[in-house]
């Protein structure tokens, strides 16, 4: 695997070469977009190593985390699709895999039998409680050298970017 800092240096050089051909290129924004994608992908890779040992992929674990953190441990397939950024076909596959392992269950809502509810099982809760703590040192190491103020600023800036992306989506939909 290539070192991320080397990839970033190559990206910087490439953006500078692109600027020669495309003079109005928004360099800072292009660089920030690419940096976030590269760093995000590497963060995923770093955490995926812990999941692979359990024959689990990130979308399955994210689904478990969403159910674990919900007030009653349940959600609908549509909500899970939205929160995990997965399509309905992939969410069905994720659900099937987690049901097969006994980590979630599917059933009808007590209020509306036509509505499917996906619920984390006791085994699913234990699994999340077992999987998360070994990930903590890796996550903490990713932010080594960041002060609390810098972490708060990064969080604030990413939320601001998320708001802009939501606004763009709303404009595209209208």
RAMO-V158494 format. One line per field, one symbol per residue. ss: DSSP state (@ for helix, = for strand, . for the rest). Layout:
ss = ???
//
This chain:
ss = ...@@@@@@@@@@@@@@@@@@.....@@@@@@@@@@@@@@@@@@@@@@@@@@.....@@@@@@@@@@@@....==.@@@@@@@@...@@@@@@@@@@@@@...=====.......=====.@@@@@@@@@@@@@@@@@@@@@.....@@@@@@@@@@@@@@@@@@@@@@@@@@.
//
